[in-house]
Amino acid sequence: MKDFIKTIKALSDPNRVKILKMLQHKSMCVCELQVALGVAQPTVSKHLKILEEAGFVTYEKDGLWVNYHLTDGSSSPYVASLLGNLRHWLEEEPEVARLKKELPMINREDICRK
């Protein structure tokens, strides 16, 4: 029951759900997620840590960058099921649709040059 509750709690924040929806389309670094969500870097990092601990996201380092992406859900049947369903859920939600439309314009090199 503990794993199930941790999984469900990880999705209890709208920004964490938005992060998962964005990561469905591409791997992203904290600065890109920060710009997309319009929240502070520590807030994004906290959300990513919760999603990582629940088994939804993982990361890999690439030089100075840390790229976050969705897991395959193999660590938990709850995560696997939710990730599979989330691919189809909320696509028409206005905020998710806006983020999806803006993703191609969010570029880490442009963000870091500012």
N, C-alpha and C positions, 0 to 999 in steps of 0.2 A: 504494500500500500504506500510505503514511503516514496518509492520511485515514481509512482503515479502522481502523487501530490506534488512532488518537485517538478515534474513535467508540466502539469497543469498550471502551477504557480508561475512558471517561467513565461507562460503566455498571457498572464493576467495584466500586463501593461501594454497599452496600445503601441508605444514606441518599439517594444520588443517584437511585436507582431509585424510592424512595418519593416524592421530590420530583416526579419526572415523573408518577407515578401521581396525586398530588394535583393537579398542574397540569392534568391531563386534565379535571378537574371545575370548576376555577375559577382565575382569576388570583389570585396571592397576593403579599404583600410579605414581606420577610425576617422581620419580627417574627412574622407568622402561621406561617411555616414553622418558625421557631425553637420556638414553643410546641408545634406539632404533633409535631415530632421530638424535643423535649426536649434540644436541644444548644445550644451557645453561638452567639451571633450571628456571630462571625468564622468559625466552622465552616460555618454555612449559607452565608455569603457566598462562602467558598472553593468549596463544592460548586456554587453557582450559576455562578461564574466558569468552572469546568471544563465545566459543561453548556453554557454560552453559547459558549465557544471551540469546542466540538465541534459546535455548531449545533442543539442540542436546545431551548434556551430563548432568549428575548429579553425585553427589558423596555421599559417606557415610563414616563416620569415624569408624575405627576399631582399637581401642587402639591408637598406634602412627601412624598408616597408614591412609591415605585418599585414598579410592578406587574410581576411576572414571569409569563410565560405560555409555552406551547409554541409552537414555530415550526411552519410548515407542512411543514418538511422539504425545502424546495426547494433549499437550499444543498448537499445531499448525498443521493445515492441511498441510502446506508447509513442515514443519519438518518431519511429518509422511510420506509424499510422497517421499521426498528426501532420508530419511533413508531406506525406502522400496526399492527404486531403487538402492541406493548405495550398497546394499548387492550384487548386480549383476554386477555393473559397476566397471571397473578398475582392475578386478581380474587378468588379464594378464599383467597389467602394470609392467615393470621390478622392479621398486622400491617397489611397493606394494607387489609383489610376494616375493621379498627378505625379506621384513619385516615379512610377514606371515610365511615364513620358519624359521626365527630367533626367533619368539615369544616364542616357548617352551624353548629356552635357556636363556631367559631373566628372571632372578629371583631376586626379591628385596632383599632377604637375602644375596645373593652373592654380590650384588651391594653395600650394606651397610657395608659389612665386609671389604671393600677395604680401 
